[in-house]
Amino acid sequence: MSKARTWFTVSGILITAVLFFFALRFCTQLPEETVHKIALISPVHARELGEAMRLGADAAAKEFGVELVYIGLKQQDGAAQQRKAVEQALKNDVAAVLIDPADNEILEVIGELSAAKQAPVILLNDERTAKGVMAAISVDNLQAGRKAGEAMAGLLGGSGGVAVIGSELDDPDLAAREAGLREAIAGYPGIRVADRAVCGSSHDACWQAVMQMLGRSAVEGIIALEEAASLGAVKEAQRRGIAGTLKIVTFGNEFEQLELLQDNLIQKTVVQSGFSVGYLGVKQAVALLNGERVNKLTRLDTRVIDSDNMFWMDNQKLLFPFVE
């Protein structure tokens, strides 16, 4: 073979290789697939539960290939700060919003803004419906209330007076819990609901409310519908020297509640998996963004925890999802 012919053959191979290289580079530089941003707005006044929800949402975001935009709130922040967080998230063009709304006003704001941005809203720990809300994930609060009522009936041996205390009159979740516990207690002729009170979210206000309640009613047990009420009940029981004797059943697994549970100052608490709430919130948001249909309402189960079973292996992840 002549030198000239060999040179042309080699040149042809080199030219082909160069063209292939540039073609490959062009193909690999095509626009990447858009990664959806999903905003998780922190609940107000939530600590361990809020952190568990964030961990669940973060795990789902990594699994489904989306970006989680977490907007946290300070412990003292309320509805006004949560509203600002929602507005800021939607201005930043998030594709979906996950939120445990502080009140009905927040729901209305979300509806207006999300409709304009075409960003679906998924409610966490809430069953209320509003414009723009595409799905909701919540525990079955009615069933949770029944469990609390049954737990109290067991502690009292089927007879005695019970007081109920919660933060708000118009909170649908707390209303469902109270309806459930009253339904359960109605099955025990020897037990009566002797009093009820509303105390807001302040620990001191709940303490004062329990103090007044115990001053006017003879009760052997208190069912506190959320954390602040349970801490107020324990504080007044300690002041009166009846801590442990006064039976307290509550809802939630904040650190202070678990410490009191371990010391048997709270006898029973009905808990939920915040991790599962956050995880399913992101999972459903991704499904909606992919054009899939999801359940309008997903209800999660709850579990009754006491000092005997709180350290069982199957309860550890439920109570302490942030511990490796």
TORVO-100833 format. One record per residue (C-alpha): y, x, z; residue number from 0. Coordinates in nm, 4 decimals. Layout:
@yy: Y	xx: X	zz: Z	num: NUM
...
//
This chain:
@yy: 0.0000	xx: 0.0000	zz: 0.0000	num: 0
@yy: 0.3440	xx: 0.1398	zz: -0.0920	num: 1
@yy: 0.6044	xx: 0.2216	zz: 0.1732	num: 2
@yy: 0.8438	xx: -0.0374	zz: 0.0284	num: 3
@yy: 0.5853	xx: -0.3133	zz: 0.0454	num: 4
@yy: 0.4945	xx: -0.2148	zz: 0.4010	num: 5
@yy: 0.8641	xx: -0.2236	zz: 0.5011	num: 6
@yy: 0.9096	xx: -0.5754	zz: 0.3598	num: 7
@yy: 0.6006	xx: -0.6973	zz: 0.5453	num: 8
@yy: 0.7226	xx: -0.5570	zz: 0.8757	num: 9
@yy: 1.0725	xx: -0.6932	zz: 0.8116	num: 10
@yy: 0.9318	xx: -1.0371	zz: 0.7429	num: 11
@yy: 0.7426	xx: -1.0310	zz: 1.0689	num: 12
@yy: 1.0530	xx: -0.9209	zz: 1.2613	num: 13
@yy: 1.2732	xx: -1.1853	zz: 1.0996	num: 14
@yy: 1.0152	xx: -1.4541	zz: 1.1781	num: 15
@yy: 0.9957	xx: -1.3373	zz: 1.5395	num: 16
@yy: 1.3759	xx: -1.3399	zz: 1.5761	num: 17
@yy: 1.4029	xx: -1.6884	zz: 1.4270	num: 18
@yy: 1.1268	xx: -1.8102	zz: 1.6587	num: 19
@yy: 1.3063	xx: -1.6564	zz: 1.9592	num: 20
@yy: 1.6348	xx: -1.8332	zz: 1.8816	num: 21
@yy: 1.4581	xx: -2.1606	zz: 1.8112	num: 22
@yy: 1.2762	xx: -2.1392	zz: 2.1428	num: 23
@yy: 1.5985	xx: -2.0543	zz: 2.3261	num: 24
@yy: 1.7774	xx: -2.3482	zz: 2.1610	num: 25
@yy: 1.5015	xx: -2.5860	zz: 2.2686	num: 26
@yy: 1.5011	xx: -2.4638	zz: 2.6271	num: 27
@yy: 1.8808	xx: -2.5078	zz: 2.6510	num: 28
@yy: 1.8703	xx: -2.8809	zz: 2.5828	num: 29
@yy: 2.0425	xx: -3.0871	zz: 2.8560	num: 30
@yy: 1.8328	xx: -3.1151	zz: 3.1700	num: 31
@yy: 1.7183	xx: -3.4517	zz: 3.2997	num: 32
@yy: 1.9728	xx: -3.6115	zz: 3.5318	num: 33
@yy: 1.8813	xx: -3.5922	zz: 3.8997	num: 34
@yy: 1.9775	xx: -3.9119	zz: 4.0794	num: 35
@yy: 2.1868	xx: -3.8845	zz: 4.3949	num: 36
@yy: 2.0941	xx: -4.1312	zz: 4.6693	num: 37
@yy: 2.3258	xx: -4.1716	zz: 4.9666	num: 38
@yy: 2.1971	xx: -4.2343	zz: 5.3177	num: 39
@yy: 2.4735	xx: -4.3595	zz: 5.5466	num: 40
@yy: 2.4072	xx: -4.2871	zz: 5.9139	num: 41
@yy: 2.3635	xx: -4.5877	zz: 6.1443	num: 42
@yy: 2.6325	xx: -4.6322	zz: 6.4098	num: 43
@yy: 2.5469	xx: -4.5297	zz: 6.7673	num: 44
@yy: 2.1988	xx: -4.4172	zz: 6.6612	num: 45
@yy: 2.0673	xx: -4.0807	zz: 6.7670	num: 46
@yy: 1.6931	xx: -4.0105	zz: 6.7543	num: 47
@yy: 1.6277	xx: -4.3181	zz: 6.5391	num: 48
@yy: 1.8961	xx: -4.2115	zz: 6.2920	num: 49
@yy: 1.7569	xx: -3.8584	zz: 6.2771	num: 50
@yy: 1.4049	xx: -3.9906	zz: 6.2178	num: 51
@yy: 1.5345	xx: -4.2024	zz: 5.9289	num: 52
@yy: 1.7077	xx: -3.8972	zz: 5.7804	num: 53
@yy: 1.3886	xx: -3.6913	zz: 5.8016	num: 54
@yy: 1.1888	xx: -3.9646	zz: 5.6295	num: 55
@yy: 1.4477	xx: -4.0040	zz: 5.3557	num: 56
@yy: 1.4616	xx: -3.6274	zz: 5.3021	num: 57
@yy: 1.0823	xx: -3.6061	zz: 5.2695	num: 58
@yy: 1.0832	xx: -3.8837	zz: 5.0091	num: 59
@yy: 1.3721	xx: -3.7255	zz: 4.8174	num: 60
@yy: 1.1766	xx: -3.4020	zz: 4.7812	num: 61
@yy: 0.8629	xx: -3.5885	zz: 4.6774	num: 62
@yy: 1.0319	xx: -3.8036	zz: 4.4123	num: 63
@yy: 1.2733	xx: -3.5422	zz: 4.2786	num: 64
@yy: 1.6078	xx: -3.6929	zz: 4.3783	num: 65
@yy: 1.9024	xx: -3.5537	zz: 4.5723	num: 66
@yy: 1.9666	xx: -3.7021	zz: 4.9151	num: 67
@yy: 2.3336	xx: -3.7211	zz: 5.0109	num: 68
@yy: 2.3386	xx: -3.7731	zz: 5.3877	num: 69
@yy: 2.6662	xx: -3.8886	zz: 5.5426	num: 70
@yy: 2.6465	xx: -3.8555	zz: 5.9186	num: 71
@yy: 2.8637	xx: -4.0234	zz: 6.1786	num: 72
@yy: 2.9696	xx: -3.9157	zz: 6.5259	num: 73
@yy: 2.8181	xx: -4.0931	zz: 6.8239	num: 74
@yy: 3.1485	xx: -4.2669	zz: 6.9001	num: 75
@yy: 3.2073	xx: -4.3820	zz: 6.5406	num: 76
@yy: 3.1797	xx: -4.7511	zz: 6.4637	num: 77
@yy: 3.2025	xx: -4.9974	zz: 6.1769	num: 78
@yy: 3.5348	xx: -4.8635	zz: 6.0438	num: 79
@yy: 3.3973	xx: -4.5109	zz: 6.0007	num: 80
@yy: 3.0791	xx: -4.6420	zz: 5.8411	num: 81
@yy: 3.2847	xx: -4.8409	zz: 5.5926	num: 82
@yy: 3.4796	xx: -4.5276	zz: 5.4947	num: 83
@yy: 3.1518	xx: -4.3417	zz: 5.4478	num: 84
@yy: 3.0249	xx: -4.6099	zz: 5.2088	num: 85
@yy: 3.3476	xx: -4.6025	zz: 5.0089	num: 86
@yy: 3.3372	xx: -4.2232	zz: 4.9837	num: 87
@yy: 2.9726	xx: -4.2213	zz: 4.8737	num: 88
@yy: 3.0350	xx: -4.4658	zz: 4.5915	num: 89
@yy: 3.3438	xx: -4.2738	zz: 4.4771	num: 90
@yy: 3.1166	xx: -3.9709	zz: 4.4419	num: 91
@yy: 2.8996	xx: -4.1616	zz: 4.1931	num: 92
@yy: 2.5801	xx: -4.1884	zz: 4.3922	num: 93
@yy: 2.3133	xx: -4.3902	zz: 4.2138	num: 94
@yy: 2.2019	xx: -4.5916	zz: 4.5186	num: 95
@yy: 2.3002	xx: -4.6475	zz: 4.8811	num: 96
@yy: 2.0740	xx: -4.6700	zz: 5.1862	num: 97
@yy: 2.2407	xx: -4.8126	zz: 5.4960	num: 98
@yy: 2.1782	xx: -4.9765	zz: 5.8315	num: 99
@yy: 2.4990	xx: -5.1858	zz: 5.8277	num: 100
@yy: 2.7091	xx: -5.2126	zz: 6.1414	num: 101
@yy: 2.8229	xx: -5.5679	zz: 6.0697	num: 102
@yy: 2.8685	xx: -5.8400	zz: 5.8070	num: 103
@yy: 3.1992	xx: -5.6926	zz: 5.6898	num: 104
@yy: 3.0231	xx: -5.3738	zz: 5.5868	num: 105
@yy: 2.7800	xx: -5.5807	zz: 5.3806	num: 106
@yy: 3.0657	xx: -5.7517	zz: 5.1963	num: 107
@yy: 3.2346	xx: -5.4193	zz: 5.1212	num: 108
@yy: 2.9085	xx: -5.2731	zz: 4.9937	num: 109
@yy: 2.8548	xx: -5.5747	zz: 4.7710	num: 110
@yy: 3.1930	xx: -5.5467	zz: 4.6036	num: 111
@yy: 3.1862	xx: -5.1714	zz: 4.5525	num: 112
@yy: 2.8220	xx: -5.1380	zz: 4.4516	num: 113
@yy: 2.8552	xx: -5.4175	zz: 4.1955	num: 114
@yy: 3.1399	xx: -5.2295	zz: 4.0310	num: 115
@yy: 2.9389	xx: -4.9053	zz: 4.0303	num: 116
@yy: 2.6056	xx: -5.0747	zz: 3.9493	num: 117
@yy: 2.4496	xx: -4.8868	zz: 4.2404	num: 118
@yy: 2.1711	xx: -5.0792	zz: 4.4164	num: 119
@yy: 2.1880	xx: -5.1126	zz: 4.7953	num: 120
@yy: 1.8810	xx: -5.0921	zz: 5.0192	num: 121
@yy: 1.9238	xx: -5.2101	zz: 5.3771	num: 122
@yy: 1.7472	xx: -5.0254	zz: 5.6572	num: 123
@yy: 1.6588	xx: -5.2001	zz: 5.9822	num: 124
@yy: 1.8276	xx: -5.5162	zz: 5.8612	num: 125
@yy: 1.7172	xx: -5.8345	zz: 5.6853	num: 126
@yy: 2.0549	xx: -5.9831	zz: 5.5960	num: 127
@yy: 2.1207	xx: -6.0678	zz: 5.2337	num: 128
@yy: 2.4425	xx: -6.0002	zz: 5.0456	num: 129
@yy: 2.5727	xx: -5.9301	zz: 4.6973	num: 130
@yy: 2.4405	xx: -5.5998	zz: 4.5677	num: 131
@yy: 2.1547	xx: -5.5783	zz: 4.8188	num: 132
@yy: 1.8374	xx: -5.5288	zz: 4.6167	num: 133
@yy: 1.5894	xx: -5.4651	zz: 4.8973	num: 134
@yy: 1.5587	xx: -5.4466	zz: 5.2744	num: 135
@yy: 1.3238	xx: -5.2561	zz: 5.5034	num: 136
@yy: 1.2944	xx: -5.3744	zz: 5.8595	num: 137
@yy: 1.0508	xx: -5.4227	zz: 6.1419	num: 138
@yy: 0.9292	xx: -5.7748	zz: 6.2100	num: 139
@yy: 1.1702	xx: -5.8403	zz: 6.4969	num: 140
@yy: 1.0188	xx: -6.1773	zz: 6.5789	num: 141
@yy: 0.6764	xx: -6.0181	zz: 6.6224	num: 142
@yy: 0.8315	xx: -5.7273	zz: 6.8129	num: 143
@yy: 0.9868	xx: -5.9791	zz: 7.0503	num: 144
@yy: 0.6507	xx: -6.1460	zz: 7.1018	num: 145
@yy: 0.5020	xx: -5.8077	zz: 7.1935	num: 146
@yy: 0.7795	xx: -5.7513	zz: 7.4480	num: 147
@yy: 0.7196	xx: -6.0943	zz: 7.5992	num: 148
@yy: 0.3458	xx: -6.0353	zz: 7.6247	num: 149
@yy: 0.4068	xx: -5.6924	zz: 7.7779	num: 150
@yy: 0.6336	xx: -5.8438	zz: 8.0446	num: 151
@yy: 0.3841	xx: -6.1212	zz: 8.1175	num: 152
@yy: 0.1179	xx: -5.8573	zz: 8.1777	num: 153
@yy: 0.3432	xx: -5.6592	zz: 8.4114	num: 154
@yy: 0.4280	xx: -5.9695	zz: 8.6159	num: 155
@yy: 0.0711	xx: -6.0918	zz: 8.6340	num: 156
@yy: 0.1615	xx: -6.4197	zz: 8.4671	num: 157
@yy: 0.4326	xx: -6.5390	zz: 8.7085	num: 158
@yy: 0.7938	xx: -6.4565	zz: 8.7928	num: 159
@yy: 1.1512	xx: -6.4744	zz: 8.6739	num: 160
@yy: 1.2758	xx: -6.2776	zz: 8.3742	num: 161
@yy: 1.6298	xx: -6.1917	zz: 8.2609	num: 162
@yy: 1.7235	xx: -6.1007	zz: 7.9036	num: 163
@yy: 2.0143	xx: -5.8721	zz: 7.8132	num: 164
@yy: 2.1393	xx: -5.7501	zz: 7.4750	num: 165
@yy: 2.4472	xx: -5.6151	zz: 7.3032	num: 166
@yy: 2.5654	xx: -5.9000	zz: 7.0794	num: 167
@yy: 2.5258	xx: -6.2721	zz: 7.0343	num: 168
@yy: 2.5351	xx: -6.2758	zz: 6.6532	num: 169
@yy: 2.3072	xx: -5.9818	zz: 6.5708	num: 170
@yy: 2.0189	xx: -6.1376	zz: 6.3722	num: 171
@yy: 1.7727	xx: -5.8658	zz: 6.4722	num: 172
@yy: 1.8374	xx: -5.9131	zz: 6.8431	num: 173
@yy: 1.8306	xx: -6.2904	zz: 6.7999	num: 174
@yy: 1.4851	xx: -6.2615	zz: 6.6405	num: 175
@yy: 1.3636	xx: -6.0367	zz: 6.9240	num: 176
@yy: 1.4838	xx: -6.2852	zz: 7.1826	num: 177
@yy: 1.3261	xx: -6.5768	zz: 6.9962	num: 178
@yy: 0.9949	xx: -6.3892	zz: 6.9850	num: 179
@yy: 0.9892	xx: -6.2971	zz: 7.3517	num: 180
@yy: 1.0809	xx: -6.6522	zz: 7.4543	num: 181
@yy: 0.7990	xx: -6.7818	zz: 7.2349	num: 182
@yy: 0.5516	xx: -6.5487	zz: 7.4058	num: 183
@yy: 0.6761	xx: -6.6265	zz: 7.7571	num: 184
@yy: 0.6503	xx: -6.9988	zz: 7.6857	num: 185
@yy: 0.2742	xx: -6.9502	zz: 7.6821	num: 186
@yy: 0.2815	xx: -6.8578	zz: 8.0530	num: 187
@yy: 0.3738	xx: -7.1575	zz: 8.2727	num: 188
@yy: 0.4318	xx: -6.9295	zz: 8.5705	num: 189
@yy: 0.7020	xx: -6.7230	zz: 8.3945	num: 190
@yy: 1.0548	xx: -6.8463	zz: 8.3307	num: 191
@yy: 1.3620	xx: -6.6953	zz: 8.1626	num: 192
@yy: 1.6029	xx: -6.7232	zz: 8.4549	num: 193
@yy: 1.9150	xx: -6.5585	zz: 8.3057	num: 194
@yy: 2.0598	xx: -6.3812	zz: 8.0038	num: 195
@yy: 2.3663	xx: -6.1669	zz: 7.9393	num: 196
@yy: 2.5537	xx: -5.9883	zz: 7.6605	num: 197
@yy: 2.7003	xx: -5.6455	zz: 7.7337	num: 198
@yy: 2.7993	xx: -5.4712	zz: 7.4082	num: 199
@yy: 2.6972	xx: -5.1123	zz: 7.3338	num: 200
@yy: 2.8570	xx: -4.9409	zz: 7.6344	num: 201
@yy: 2.6186	xx: -4.8137	zz: 7.9020	num: 202
@yy: 2.8690	xx: -4.8899	zz: 8.1788	num: 203
@yy: 2.9355	xx: -5.2408	zz: 8.0470	num: 204
@yy: 2.5609	xx: -5.3072	zz: 8.0415	num: 205
@yy: 2.5266	xx: -5.1705	zz: 8.3946	num: 206
@yy: 2.8001	xx: -5.4081	zz: 8.5123	num: 207
@yy: 2.6353	xx: -5.6986	zz: 8.3325	num: 208
@yy: 2.2982	xx: -5.6269	zz: 8.4961	num: 209
@yy: 2.4679	xx: -5.5919	zz: 8.8341	num: 210
@yy: 2.6205	xx: -5.9391	zz: 8.7978	num: 211
@yy: 2.2972	xx: -6.0849	zz: 8.6653	num: 212
@yy: 2.0874	xx: -5.9574	zz: 8.9544	num: 213
@yy: 2.3547	xx: -6.0776	zz: 9.1945	num: 214
@yy: 2.3214	xx: -6.4363	zz: 9.0806	num: 215
@yy: 1.9553	xx: -6.4651	zz: 8.9791	num: 216
@yy: 1.6278	xx: -6.3774	zz: 9.1460	num: 217
@yy: 1.4203	xx: -6.2031	zz: 8.8805	num: 218
@yy: 1.1232	xx: -5.9697	zz: 8.8835	num: 219
@yy: 1.1682	xx: -5.8363	zz: 8.5328	num: 220
@yy: 1.4336	xx: -5.7572	zz: 8.2705	num: 221
@yy: 1.3792	xx: -5.7451	zz: 7.8955	num: 222
@yy: 1.6516	xx: -5.5283	zz: 7.7411	num: 223
@yy: 1.6914	xx: -5.5882	zz: 7.3683	num: 224
@yy: 1.8178	xx: -5.2363	zz: 7.2911	num: 225
@yy: 1.8959	xx: -4.8952	zz: 7.4408	num: 226
@yy: 2.2282	xx: -4.9455	zz: 7.6238	num: 227
@yy: 2.0993	xx: -5.2559	zz: 7.7994	num: 228
@yy: 1.7842	xx: -5.0744	zz: 7.9134	num: 229
@yy: 1.9814	xx: -4.7815	zz: 8.0582	num: 230
@yy: 2.2135	xx: -5.0224	zz: 8.2384	num: 231
@yy: 1.9135	xx: -5.2043	zz: 8.3860	num: 232
@yy: 1.7593	xx: -4.8806	zz: 8.5163	num: 233
@yy: 2.0886	xx: -4.7653	zz: 8.6669	num: 234
@yy: 2.1331	xx: -5.0882	zz: 8.8626	num: 235
@yy: 1.7691	xx: -5.0903	zz: 8.9713	num: 236
@yy: 1.8166	xx: -4.7389	zz: 9.1095	num: 237
@yy: 2.1369	xx: -4.8404	zz: 9.2879	num: 238
@yy: 1.9583	xx: -5.1329	zz: 9.4535	num: 239
@yy: 1.6561	xx: -4.9226	zz: 9.5433	num: 240
@yy: 1.4181	xx: -5.1353	zz: 9.3360	num: 241
@yy: 1.3553	xx: -4.8901	zz: 9.0505	num: 242
@yy: 0.9913	xx: -4.9194	zz: 8.9487	num: 243
@yy: 0.9551	xx: -5.2463	zz: 9.1378	num: 244
@yy: 1.1859	xx: -5.4262	zz: 8.8944	num: 245
@yy: 0.9867	xx: -5.4362	zz: 8.5701	num: 246
@yy: 1.1814	xx: -5.3329	zz: 8.2603	num: 247
@yy: 1.0642	xx: -5.3811	zz: 7.9032	num: 248
@yy: 1.2840	xx: -5.2636	zz: 7.6178	num: 249
@yy: 1.3010	xx: -5.1655	zz: 7.2504	num: 250
@yy: 1.3559	xx: -4.8165	zz: 7.1101	num: 251
@yy: 1.2555	xx: -4.4541	zz: 7.1559	num: 252
@yy: 1.5765	xx: -4.2652	zz: 7.2246	num: 253
@yy: 1.5268	xx: -3.9551	zz: 7.4410	num: 254
@yy: 1.6771	xx: -4.1101	zz: 7.7549	num: 255
@yy: 1.4500	xx: -4.4113	zz: 7.7228	num: 256
@yy: 1.1419	xx: -4.1921	zz: 7.6828	num: 257
@yy: 1.2348	xx: -3.9867	zz: 7.9893	num: 258
@yy: 1.2685	xx: -4.3048	zz: 8.1931	num: 259
@yy: 0.9418	xx: -4.4317	zz: 8.0471	num: 260
@yy: 0.7621	xx: -4.1125	zz: 8.1509	num: 261
@yy: 0.8999	xx: -4.1592	zz: 8.5051	num: 262
@yy: 0.7855	xx: -4.5249	zz: 8.5012	num: 263
@yy: 1.1418	xx: -4.6519	zz: 8.5522	num: 264
@yy: 1.1002	xx: -4.8298	zz: 8.2187	num: 265
@yy: 0.7480	xx: -4.9708	zz: 8.2051	num: 266
@yy: 0.7126	xx: -5.0617	zz: 7.8358	num: 267
@yy: 0.9080	xx: -5.0059	zz: 7.5173	num: 268
@yy: 0.8503	xx: -5.1505	zz: 7.1705	num: 269
@yy: 0.9033	xx: -4.8781	zz: 6.9100	num: 270
@yy: 0.9221	xx: -4.8481	zz: 6.5349	num: 271
@yy: 0.8849	xx: -4.5627	zz: 6.2883	num: 272
@yy: 1.2323	xx: -4.4565	zz: 6.1804	num: 273
@yy: 1.0688	xx: -4.1945	zz: 5.9567	num: 274
@yy: 0.8880	xx: -4.4672	zz: 5.7611	num: 275
@yy: 1.2092	xx: -4.6686	zz: 5.7248	num: 276
@yy: 1.3939	xx: -4.3734	zz: 5.5687	num: 277
@yy: 1.0994	xx: -4.2719	zz: 5.3500	num: 278
@yy: 1.0462	xx: -4.6213	zz: 5.2088	num: 279
@yy: 1.4194	xx: -4.6626	zz: 5.1552	num: 280
@yy: 1.4300	xx: -4.3677	zz: 4.9159	num: 281
@yy: 1.1012	xx: -4.4681	zz: 4.7538	num: 282
@yy: 1.2334	xx: -4.8153	zz: 4.6747	num: 283
@yy: 1.5664	xx: -4.6789	zz: 4.5530	num: 284
@yy: 1.3844	xx: -4.4533	zz: 4.3071	num: 285
@yy: 1.1733	xx: -4.7453	zz: 4.1858	num: 286
@yy: 1.4847	xx: -4.9578	zz: 4.1266	num: 287
@yy: 1.6586	xx: -4.6756	zz: 3.9392	num: 288
@yy: 1.3490	xx: -4.6469	zz: 3.7186	num: 289
@yy: 1.3708	xx: -5.0156	zz: 3.6334	num: 290
@yy: 1.0750	xx: -5.1176	zz: 3.8473	num: 291
@yy: 1.0543	xx: -5.4274	zz: 4.0635	num: 292
@yy: 1.0306	xx: -5.3925	zz: 4.4410	num: 293
@yy: 0.9729	xx: -5.6307	zz: 4.7283	num: 294
@yy: 1.2941	xx: -5.7952	zz: 4.8428	num: 295
@yy: 1.1851	xx: -5.7503	zz: 5.2046	num: 296
@yy: 0.9423	xx: -5.4976	zz: 5.3472	num: 297
@yy: 0.8447	xx: -5.5516	zz: 5.7100	num: 298
@yy: 0.7036	xx: -5.2690	zz: 5.9216	num: 299
@yy: 0.4915	xx: -5.2995	zz: 6.2318	num: 300
@yy: 0.5896	xx: -5.1951	zz: 6.5852	num: 301
@yy: 0.3928	xx: -5.0529	zz: 6.8755	num: 302
@yy: 0.4119	xx: -5.0992	zz: 7.2535	num: 303
@yy: 0.4386	xx: -4.7637	zz: 7.4315	num: 304
@yy: 0.4076	xx: -4.6866	zz: 7.8027	num: 305
@yy: 0.3684	xx: -4.3777	zz: 8.0214	num: 306
@yy: -0.0089	xx: -4.3860	zz: 7.9719	num: 307
@yy: -0.0179	xx: -4.3788	zz: 7.5922	num: 308
@yy: 0.3104	xx: -4.2072	zz: 7.4973	num: 309
@yy: 0.1382	xx: -3.8708	zz: 7.4572	num: 310
@yy: -0.1632	xx: -3.9953	zz: 7.2651	num: 311
@yy: -0.2023	xx: -3.8010	zz: 6.9434	num: 312
@yy: -0.1409	xx: -4.1021	zz: 6.7160	num: 313
@yy: 0.1838	xx: -4.1837	zz: 6.8989	num: 314
@yy: 0.3318	xx: -3.8339	zz: 6.8769	num: 315
@yy: 0.4644	xx: -3.8561	zz: 6.5214	num: 316
@yy: 0.5972	xx: -4.2035	zz: 6.5916	num: 317
@yy: 0.7965	xx: -4.0901	zz: 6.8961	num: 318
@yy: 0.8792	xx: -3.7330	zz: 6.7950	num: 319
@yy: 0.8883	xx: -3.7044	zz: 6.4113	num: 320
@yy: 1.1387	xx: -3.4167	zz: 6.4336	num: 321
@yy: 0.8942	xx: -3.1893	zz: 6.6194	num: 322
@yy: 0.6813	xx: -2.9660	zz: 6.3975	num: 323
//
